[in-house]
Amino acid sequence: MTLREVKEILEAEVLACEDLLDREPRSACGSDLLSDVLAFTKENSLLLTGLTNPQVIRTAEMSDLIGVVFVRGKRPEPATIELAVMKKIPLLATRLPMYEACGRLYMRGLRGCSEVE
């Protein structure tokens, strides 16, 4: 599954790096605790979160994540989008709550971080 397919499944809007939507996440993680993201995600994963500050992008970069989806209709501040563009981390935004967004992706075959090596 590509990020472009994730966009369609989640009825999401692209906020940054649309040219990188052909990337394929190995797994996904839904969390609003950045310490859990650092501790439990695998590289090339997709993060779903309600956090919108620049720390999300810094965490994604440190964890080698492939992209970030903001859930619950959340919109990041301009500094967050600018940092994502600079770091080449695609950003998507969906109106769906985290539970439903993660569920839709899981039902379509995108595994959780605990299920990949």
Secondary structure, 3 states (H helix, E strand, C coil): CCHHHHHHHCCCEEEECHHHCCCCCCEEEECCCHHHHHHHCCCCEEEEECCCCHHHHHHHHHCCCCEEEECCCCCCCHHHHHHHHHHCCCEEECCCCHHHHHHHHHHCCCCEHHHCC
